Structures are given as C-alpha cells and as structure tokens.
Amino acid sequence: MIDGQASLVISSDTYAAADVTKFLGIDPDWSAEKGDLRPRTNGGIEPIRRRFYETSMWALEVDASPATMMAVDDDESKGFGTLQVLVDRLLGRGEMLAHVRQYYSAQLSWYGTAAGSQASFVLPGALIRDIGELGLDVVGTVYPRAD
C-alpha cells in the first residue's frame, strides 16, 4: 500500500467554519465560509452557481510527499502514515468532535494506491483505537497502481 492523503472536512449550510476553529482549538489547513468566492481551478469555466461556496468548509489535510511516502515492500501497515498523522492532530478531541457533529457534517477520508491488482493491507490496531476515540467513520479509497 502506498500512502496518498488523509483529510477531515467539516461543513455546514448554517454554521460558520470559524466556529469550528474556536471550538476545536486547531487552525485548519484551509477553510471557507458560505458565500466566499471559490478560486477558479478549471480555466475559468465553472458554472456560475458554483462560483461561491455553498456551505462553510473547514479542513485538515495531510498529503504524502516523495519524502514521506511509505514503502510498498516494507510493512503494509505503513501505508497509513497520513491517516495516523491526521488522527494524532485530533487526539483528545473526541467529545468536542461529537459536539461539532451535532451541528456540522464531518468526513474523515483516506486514500492510497495498491501495490498490486489484488493487494491487501493491514490497518494497525493502534490506529483503529485512535480513530475510535475520535468517534469518526473513515471513508477509504484504494486506487490501482498505474504501471
């Protein structure tokens, strides 16, 4: 398993992203308030209705870079380094996240690349325990390796 990215995105149609920062005591890697202008990333051809954020968004993201990407052949459980780093940033905030989820939508996501066409992986027990403390489900995606 080759690590890709882990993220936590908290969003709301009603409540401000800035309030998540105040409540959790963590600065986001990026955020936007409902109605903020969206950056144009597709050559300026976005539909007009998508020019503004439709919800408030608060996000933490951890990307694997060539320097931190986990080896395919070593230990299969190392492919979750980005998820572990993200979860470590949130440890001890399980009750706060439960409160936030009463008012906001929260999605913890991870993606990686499979080492083979039918690759298996090991999700470390300690990581499962830490995710459980946060009370978050994990949306995972494994992409096939492009040879």
Secondary structure, 3 states (H helix, E strand, C coil): CEEEEEEEEEEECCCCHHHHHHHHCCCCCEEECCCCECCCCCCCCCCHHHCECCCEEEEEEEECCCCCCCCCCCCHHHHHHHHHHHHHHHCCCHHHHHHHCCCCEEEEEEEEECCCCCCCCCCCHHHHHHHHHHCCCEEEEEECCCC
